Structures are given as C-alpha cells and as structure tokens.
Amino acid sequence: MNMQCNTLGKGMIAGFVATIALSLLMIAKSVMGFMPDLNVIAMLSSMAHTYMGLPQTMLIGWILHFAIGTIAWGILFVLLAPHLPGTNPIVKGLIFGTIAWLAMMIIVMPMAGAGVFGWKFGMRAPVATWMLHLVYGAVLGYVYGKLTVRSCSLTAESA
C-alpha cells in the first residue's frame, strides 16, 4: 500500500461523509414516520447494552453507527476497492454498499432479534435498508475517489 497517499485515512474520511449522508436519510425516514419500528440506532444501543454492558442510550447507538461507518467500513472499503469490479469509484462504492448491507442483514439484524434480513419488520425493511446502503456506498466511493484522484488510484498496486 502506498502510505504516502494515506488511503486508510482517506477511506475513513469518505466513510464519515457517507455516514453523515446515510444518517440524514435515516433521520428523514424517522421524521416522515416511515417504518418507525426499524430504528437502527436503537438496535445498536440495545446490542451494545446486551453484549458489552454499555448504557442503553441513543448516544451510544449513534457513536457505534458512526464508528462502524467511518472506521470499519471506511477501512474495509480501502482494502477491498482494488478487488471490486470496474474502475469507477462510485460503482465500487455501490458494490461495497451492497456487501455492507448483506453483512447487516445476516449478522446485525439477527443479533438484534430482528431475524435474517430483518423479516420481523416486514418486506420493506430489507428493501429500505438496501437503498440506504446504496446511498452510503455511492457517497463513500465518490468521496474516496475524489480524495485519491491526484495521489492514489483504486488499482491493485495501491492496496
């Protein structure tokens, strides 16, 4: 990895920006009253309480949400991007967003008691969360692409 261009840092910046975009859509969903039972922040807070003994507060949920989107997914995108199909960073981001969504559907949702693909919330849950993750991925890829266009590339040589 070309550390001169600090791809991990740029991935985390892109992850943070993408998490802001995702969060704004989640807040809009909540304000509109769309699928009020599907509250990922409350789910993360509850899981942190159950599995780590942390206080069950919305602040904990938001911190975890941003940590996952910024650190975990931001770094993982940097590591996987060179191996994802295509050359367009937005396309790579869309593919990565789908991967992140699948992880949420088969790991996080069951751990939160919502079942695989969040079936507890009905058919709209997997569709709505996939759309949100596509937005996350598109923003992630776009921002990462812009940050790395001059000093780095999304080719296998940089990772």
N, C-alpha and C positions, 0 to 999 in steps of 0.2 A: 504494500500500500504506500502510496506517495504521501508521506506525512507532511510534506511541505504545504500541500493544499488542505490539510486538516479535514479530510472528508467526514470523520466521525463528528466533529463539531458542527460542520455544515449540515449533516444529517439530523443532528439534534435541533438545530435552529429551524430547519424545514419541518421537523416533527412538531415543534412548538407552534409554529404558524398554522400547520394543518390541524392541530388540536384546537386552536382558537376557532378556526372555521367550523370544525365539527361541533364544538361546544355552542357556538352561536346558533347553529341549526337545531341542536338539542334543546336549547332554551326556547327557540321559536316554536318547536313542537310542543313543548310544555305549555307555553302561553296560549297556543291555539287549542289546547285541550285534546290533542291527538294522542291516543294511546297513553293515557296518564299512568296506567299500571306499569308501563315499560319505562322505568327510571333507572338508567344505568348507574348514575351517581349514587343513588340509594342502595343499589345492588352491591356496588364496590364497597361502600361503607359497611354494609351488613356482612360482607365476606371478610373484610378486614377485622371486624369485631369477632366473628366466629372463628376464623383461622389464625389470627395474630393477637387477639385480645385487645385490639385498639378500641378507643371510644367510637361508638356508632354515631358519627356526626356527618353532616353533608360536607364539611370542610375536609375531613379525611377522604371522603369519596372523590371530591374534586382534586385533591393532591394526588391520589392514586391515578385518576384519569389522566392528569397532565404528565405524571411520571411515566405511565405506560406509553402515551402518545409521543412524548418528547424523547425519552431516553430509550426505552425498549424498542419501540417501532422505528424511531429515528435511526438508531444504530443498526438495527436489523436490515432496514432498507439499504443503507450504505453497503452492507455486506452482501446482500442478495441482488442488488440492482445490476451489477455486471453480468449476472447469470440469467436475468429475466429477458424474455424475448423482446426484440425491437431495439430501436435506437432513440426513440422519442421518450424523454423522461416522464412526460405525462402518462403515456401508455404504460411505462414501467410502474408508475405510481398507481394506476388503476388496477393493474395485476396484483401489485402488493396490497392494495386496499382490500381486494377480494381475499387474499391469503389471510390478512389480519381479521377480516370478518369471519372467515371459516374457523380460525382459532377461537374467536369469541363464541361462535355458535356451538362448537364441540367441546370446549373446555370451560369457558367462563359461565355460559348460561347454565349448564348442568350443575356446576359448583354453587351457583346462586339459587338453585332449586327451581329454575325455570324450564328445565328439560333441554334436550338436544334441540338446537335451532330455536330455543325459546318458545316451544309449542304451547306452553302454559298461557302465553299471551295471544295465541291465535296465529293465523296465517300472515297477518300484516307485519308481525314482528320481524321475521327473517327478511322480508322484502324491505321494510323501512330501515332496518339496521344495515342492510347491504348498500342501499342508496347513500346512507350517511358515510359508510366506509369508502364508497367510491369517491365521494367528495373529498374525504380525508386523503385518499391516495392521490387524487389528481392534484390537490394543493401541495402535498408532500413532494411529488415528482416535479411539479412546476418550480417550486421554490428551490429545491435541491439542484435542479438543472440550471437555474439562473445563478445560484451561488457558485456552482462549479464550472460554468461555461468557459471562464478565462483561465483557470488554474488547474482544473481537473477534467476528467472525462468519465463517462459511465461505461467505459470498456473494461475488460477483464484485467488489463495492465494496471489499473489504478486501485484495484482491491486485492 
